[in-house]
């Protein structure tokens, strides 16, 4: 007979990813607020263009993506979309702004921008975790609508371990039917 051991909440490795997602979201939100408060910082990065419109439009997109996307990432709401809309600005920052500086510079801008790009790519691919509004909404929908199979399918889609979250036998039964 197999003995199932329940992990304490602080022993769940997925919570570590939630902490990283929250920190990344707050950092990007602060960066977006900086770009809104001081647009010249961002426009200086984009000054290589010979057009007046492209830098201005890009600056608006970057500021909005970082501010709104950062808030959504921190909350874990629409995590995949919130991360995906921030990939183009970060890709541009890595390729066009920081790549010329090279690696191992004093500010480590290239390394940091590449790290943020990698994290955004991971959250775009894998979504949010247990400690997110996405997971909470899916659990609430499953409870209130009685559609456990759909709620569990969504939880699995956002890579939440449904067996640890939901202890109810009926929901586990619905979980088994969601795979068929």
MIBADO-623923 format. One record per residue: x, y negated, z negated of N, C-alpha, C in turn; residue number from 1. Coordinates in steps of 0.2 Angstrom, whole numbers. Layout:
{{X; Y; Z}; {X; Y; Z}; {X; Y; Z}; NUM}
...
//
This chain:
{{4; 6; 0}; {0; 0; 0}; {4; -6; 0}; 1}
{{3; -10; 5}; {7; -17; 5}; {5; -22; 0}; 2}
{{9; -25; -3}; {8; -30; -8}; {9; -37; -4}; 3}
{{3; -41; -4}; {4; -47; -1}; {6; -52; -6}; 4}
{{11; -56; -5}; {13; -61; -9}; {11; -68; -6}; 5}
{{8; -72; -11}; {6; -79; -9}; {11; -83; -10}; 6}
{{13; -87; -5}; {18; -92; -6}; {15; -98; -9}; 7}
{{19; -102; -13}; {17; -108; -16}; {17; -113; -10}; 8}
{{14; -119; -11}; {13; -123; -5}; {20; -126; -4}; 9}
{{24; -127; -9}; {31; -130; -7}; {36; -125; -4}; 10}
{{34; -119; -3}; {38; -114; 0}; {36; -113; 7}; 11}
{{31; -116; 9}; {29; -115; 16}; {33; -119; 21}; 12}
{{37; -116; 26}; {41; -120; 30}; {38; -125; 35}; 13}
{{31; -123; 36}; {28; -128; 41}; {27; -135; 38}; 14}
{{27; -135; 31}; {26; -142; 28}; {32; -146; 29}; 15}
{{38; -143; 30}; {44; -147; 32}; {43; -150; 38}; 16}
{{40; -147; 43}; {39; -150; 50}; {33; -156; 49}; 17}
{{29; -155; 45}; {24; -160; 43}; {27; -166; 41}; 18}
{{32; -165; 36}; {35; -171; 33}; {39; -174; 39}; 19}
{{43; -171; 43}; {46; -174; 48}; {42; -178; 53}; 20}
{{36; -175; 55}; {31; -178; 59}; {29; -185; 56}; 21}
{{27; -184; 49}; {25; -190; 46}; {30; -196; 46}; 22}
{{36; -194; 44}; {42; -199; 44}; {43; -201; 51}; 23}
{{43; -197; 56}; {44; -200; 63}; {39; -204; 65}; 24}
{{32; -203; 63}; {27; -207; 65}; {27; -214; 62}; 25}
{{29; -214; 55}; {30; -220; 52}; {36; -224; 55}; 26}
{{41; -221; 56}; {47; -224; 59}; {45; -228; 66}; 27}
{{42; -224; 70}; {40; -227; 77}; {35; -232; 76}; 28}
{{30; -232; 71}; {25; -237; 70}; {29; -244; 68}; 29}
{{34; -243; 63}; {38; -249; 61}; {42; -252; 67}; 30}
{{45; -247; 72}; {48; -250; 78}; {43; -253; 82}; 31}
{{37; -251; 83}; {32; -254; 87}; {30; -261; 84}; 32}
{{30; -261; 77}; {28; -268; 74}; {34; -273; 75}; 33}
{{40; -270; 75}; {46; -274; 76}; {46; -277; 83}; 34}
{{44; -273; 88}; {44; -275; 95}; {38; -280; 96}; 35}
{{33; -280; 93}; {27; -284; 93}; {29; -291; 90}; 36}
{{32; -291; 84}; {34; -297; 81}; {40; -300; 84}; 37}
{{45; -296; 87}; {50; -299; 90}; {51; -296; 97}; 38}
{{47; -298; 102}; {47; -295; 108}; {54; -296; 112}; 39}
{{58; -301; 110}; {64; -303; 113}; {69; -297; 112}; 40}
{{68; -293; 107}; {73; -288; 106}; {72; -282; 111}; 41}
{{66; -281; 113}; {64; -276; 118}; {65; -279; 125}; 42}
{{64; -285; 126}; {65; -288; 132}; {73; -289; 134}; 43}
{{77; -289; 129}; {84; -289; 130}; {86; -282; 133}; 44}
{{83; -277; 130}; {85; -270; 133}; {83; -270; 140}; 45}
{{77; -273; 142}; {75; -273; 149}; {77; -278; 154}; 46}
{{82; -282; 152}; {83; -288; 156}; {87; -286; 162}; 47}
{{89; -280; 163}; {92; -278; 170}; {88; -279; 176}; 48}
{{82; -279; 175}; {77; -279; 181}; {77; -286; 184}; 49}
{{76; -286; 190}; {75; -293; 194}; {68; -295; 194}; 50}
{{64; -292; 191}; {57; -294; 191}; {55; -296; 184}; 51}
{{50; -301; 184}; {47; -303; 178}; {42; -299; 175}; 52}
{{38; -296; 180}; {32; -292; 178}; {34; -285; 175}; 53}
{{39; -281; 177}; {41; -275; 175}; {43; -275; 168}; 54}
{{48; -279; 166}; {50; -279; 159}; {44; -281; 154}; 55}
{{40; -286; 156}; {34; -288; 152}; {29; -282; 151}; 56}
{{28; -279; 157}; {23; -273; 156}; {26; -267; 152}; 57}
{{32; -266; 153}; {36; -260; 150}; {36; -262; 142}; 58}
{{37; -268; 141}; {38; -270; 133}; {31; -269; 130}; 59}
{{25; -271; 134}; {19; -270; 131}; {17; -263; 130}; 60}
{{19; -259; 135}; {18; -252; 134}; {22; -249; 128}; 61}
{{28; -250; 128}; {32; -247; 123}; {30; -249; 116}; 62}
{{28; -256; 115}; {26; -258; 108}; {19; -255; 106}; 63}
{{15; -254; 111}; {8; -251; 109}; {9; -244; 108}; 64}
{{13; -240; 112}; {14; -233; 111}; {17; -232; 105}; 65}
{{22; -236; 103}; {26; -234; 96}; {21; -236; 90}; 66}
{{18; -242; 91}; {13; -244; 85}; {7; -239; 85}; 67}
{{4; -238; 90}; {-2; -234; 89}; {-1; -226; 89}; 68}
{{4; -224; 93}; {6; -217; 93}; {10; -215; 86}; 69}
{{13; -220; 83}; {16; -219; 77}; {11; -218; 71}; 70}
{{6; -222; 71}; {1; -221; 66}; {-3; -214; 67}; 71}
{{-4; -212; 74}; {-7; -206; 75}; {-3; -200; 73}; 72}
{{3; -201; 75}; {8; -195; 73}; {8; -195; 65}; 73}
{{9; -200; 62}; {9; -200; 54}; {3; -196; 51}; 74}
{{-3; -198; 54}; {-9; -195; 52}; {-10; -188; 54}; 75}
{{-7; -186; 60}; {-8; -180; 63}; {-14; -179; 66}; 76}
{{-16; -185; 70}; {-22; -185; 73}; {-21; -186; 81}; 77}
{{-23; -181; 85}; {-21; -181; 92}; {-13; -181; 93}; 78}
{{-10; -177; 89}; {-3; -177; 88}; {0; -176; 95}; 79}
{{-2; -171; 99}; {1; -169; 106}; {1; -176; 110}; 80}
{{-5; -179; 111}; {-5; -185; 115}; {-1; -190; 112}; 81}
{{-2; -191; 105}; {2; -197; 102}; {10; -196; 103}; 82}
{{12; -190; 103}; {19; -189; 105}; {21; -190; 112}; 83}
{{16; -187; 116}; {17; -187; 124}; {18; -194; 126}; 84}
{{14; -199; 124}; {14; -206; 127}; {20; -209; 125}; 85}
{{24; -207; 120}; {30; -210; 118}; {36; -207; 121}; 86}
{{35; -201; 125}; {41; -198; 128}; {44; -203; 134}; 87}
{{40; -206; 138}; {43; -210; 144}; {47; -216; 141}; 88}
{{45; -220; 136}; {49; -225; 133}; {56; -222; 130}; 89}
{{55; -217; 127}; {61; -214; 124}; {66; -211; 129}; 90}
{{63; -208; 134}; {67; -206; 140}; {71; -212; 144}; 91}
{{67; -217; 144}; {70; -223; 147}; {75; -226; 143}; 92}
{{74; -226; 136}; {79; -228; 132}; {86; -224; 132}; 93}
{{85; -217; 132}; {91; -213; 133}; {94; -214; 139}; 94}
{{91; -214; 145}; {94; -214; 151}; {96; -221; 154}; 95}
{{93; -226; 152}; {94; -232; 155}; {97; -237; 150}; 96}
{{96; -237; 144}; {98; -241; 139}; {105; -239; 135}; 97}
{{104; -233; 133}; {109; -230; 128}; {115; -226; 131}; 98}
{{113; -223; 137}; {118; -218; 140}; {124; -222; 142}; 99}
{{124; -228; 144}; {130; -232; 146}; {135; -233; 140}; 100}
{{132; -233; 134}; {136; -234; 128}; {140; -228; 126}; 101}
{{137; -222; 128}; {141; -216; 127}; {140; -213; 120}; 102}
{{143; -207; 118}; {142; -204; 112}; {147; -207; 107}; 103}
{{145; -206; 101}; {150; -207; 95}; {151; -215; 95}; 104}
{{147; -219; 96}; {148; -226; 95}; {146; -228; 88}; 105}
{{148; -234; 86}; {146; -237; 79}; {139; -236; 77}; 106}
{{135; -238; 82}; {127; -238; 80}; {124; -232; 81}; 107}
{{127; -227; 85}; {125; -220; 87}; {118; -221; 90}; 108}
{{117; -226; 94}; {110; -227; 97}; {108; -221; 102}; 109}
{{113; -219; 106}; {111; -213; 110}; {109; -207; 106}; 110}
{{113; -205; 101}; {112; -199; 97}; {105; -200; 94}; 111}
{{103; -206; 91}; {97; -206; 88}; {91; -206; 93}; 112}
{{92; -210; 98}; {86; -210; 103}; {85; -203; 106}; 113}
{{91; -199; 107}; {90; -192; 110}; {87; -188; 104}; 114}
{{88; -189; 98}; {85; -185; 93}; {78; -186; 92}; 115}
{{76; -193; 93}; {69; -194; 93}; {65; -191; 99}; 116}
{{68; -192; 105}; {65; -189; 111}; {64; -181; 110}; 117}
{{69; -178; 107}; {68; -171; 106}; {63; -169; 101}; 118}
{{62; -173; 96}; {57; -172; 91}; {50; -173; 94}; 119}
{{49; -179; 98}; {43; -180; 101}; {41; -174; 106}; 120}
{{46; -172; 110}; {45; -166; 114}; {42; -160; 111}; 121}
{{45; -159; 105}; {43; -153; 101}; {36; -154; 98}; 122}
{{34; -160; 96}; {28; -161; 94}; {23; -161; 99}; 123}
{{25; -163; 105}; {20; -163; 111}; {19; -155; 113}; 124}
{{24; -151; 112}; {23; -144; 114}; {19; -140; 109}; 125}
{{21; -142; 102}; {18; -137; 97}; {13; -140; 93}; 126}
{{12; -147; 93}; {6; -150; 90}; {8; -151; 82}; 127}
{{3; -153; 79}; {3; -154; 72}; {3; -148; 68}; 128}
{{4; -149; 61}; {4; -143; 57}; {-2; -143; 52}; 129}
{{-2; -140; 46}; {-7; -139; 42}; {-9; -146; 39}; 130}
{{-4; -150; 37}; {-5; -156; 34}; {-6; -162; 39}; 131}
{{-12; -161; 42}; {-14; -166; 48}; {-21; -167; 48}; 132}
{{-23; -172; 51}; {-30; -173; 52}; {-33; -169; 57}; 133}
{{-29; -167; 62}; {-31; -162; 67}; {-33; -155; 64}; 134}
{{-30; -153; 59}; {-31; -147; 56}; {-37; -148; 51}; 135}
{{-38; -153; 48}; {-43; -155; 43}; {-50; -155; 47}; 136}
{{-50; -159; 53}; {-56; -159; 57}; {-58; -152; 60}; 137}
{{-53; -148; 62}; {-55; -141; 64}; {-58; -137; 59}; 138}
{{-55; -138; 53}; {-58; -134; 47}; {-65; -137; 45}; 139}
{{-66; -143; 45}; {-73; -146; 44}; {-78; -144; 49}; 140}
{{-76; -144; 56}; {-80; -142; 61}; {-82; -135; 60}; 141}
{{-78; -131; 59}; {-79; -124; 58}; {-84; -123; 52}; 142}
{{-83; -126; 47}; {-88; -126; 41}; {-94; -128; 42}; 143}
{{-95; -134; 45}; {-101; -138; 46}; {-106; -135; 51}; 144}
{{-102; -133; 57}; {-106; -131; 63}; {-107; -123; 63}; 145}
{{-104; -120; 58}; {-104; -112; 58}; {-101; -109; 63}; 146}
{{-97; -112; 67}; {-94; -109; 73}; {-87; -108; 71}; 147}
{{-86; -103; 67}; {-79; -101; 64}; {-74; -99; 70}; 148}
{{-77; -96; 75}; {-72; -93; 80}; {-69; -99; 84}; 149}
{{-73; -104; 85}; {-71; -110; 89}; {-66; -114; 85}; 150}
{{-68; -115; 78}; {-63; -119; 74}; {-57; -115; 73}; 151}
{{-57; -109; 72}; {-51; -105; 71}; {-47; -105; 78}; 152}
{{-50; -105; 83}; {-46; -105; 90}; {-43; -112; 90}; 153}
{{-46; -117; 88}; {-43; -124; 88}; {-37; -124; 83}; 154}
{{-38; -121; 77}; {-32; -121; 72}; {-26; -117; 75}; 155}
{{-28; -112; 79}; {-22; -108; 82}; {-19; -112; 87}; 156}
{{-23; -116; 91}; {-20; -120; 96}; {-15; -125; 94}; 157}
{{-17; -128; 88}; {-12; -133; 85}; {-7; -129; 81}; 158}
{{-6; -123; 81}; {-1; -119; 78}; {-2; -119; 70}; 159}
{{-8; -119; 68}; {-9; -118; 60}; {-10; -111; 58}; 160}
{{-7; -109; 53}; {-8; -102; 51}; {-15; -102; 47}; 161}
{{-20; -99; 51}; {-26; -99; 48}; {-27; -94; 42}; 162}
{{-23; -89; 42}; {-24; -84; 37}; {-22; -87; 30}; 163}
{{-18; -92; 30}; {-16; -95; 24}; {-21; -100; 22}; 164}
{{-24; -104; 26}; {-28; -109; 25}; {-35; -107; 23}; 165}
{{-38; -102; 26}; {-45; -99; 25}; {-45; -93; 22}; 166}
{{-47; -92; 16}; {-47; -86; 12}; {-54; -82; 13}; 167}
{{-59; -85; 16}; {-65; -82; 16}; {-65; -76; 21}; 168}
{{-68; -70; 19}; {-68; -64; 23}; {-72; -65; 29}; 169}
{{-77; -69; 30}; {-81; -70; 36}; {-77; -74; 41}; 170}
{{-73; -79; 38}; {-69; -82; 43}; {-64; -78; 46}; 171}
{{-61; -74; 42}; {-56; -69; 44}; {-59; -64; 49}; 172}
{{-65; -62; 48}; {-68; -58; 53}; {-69; -62; 60}; 173}
{{-71; -68; 59}; {-72; -72; 65}; {-65; -73; 69}; 174}
{{-60; -74; 65}; {-53; -75; 67}; {-51; -69; 71}; 175}
{{-53; -63; 69}; {-52; -57; 73}; {-55; -57; 80}; 176}
{{-62; -59; 80}; {-66; -59; 86}; {-63; -65; 90}; 177}
{{-60; -70; 88}; {-58; -75; 92}; {-52; -73; 97}; 178}
{{-49; -67; 95}; {-43; -65; 99}; {-46; -60; 105}; 179}
{{-52; -58; 104}; {-55; -53; 109}; {-58; -57; 115}; 180}
//
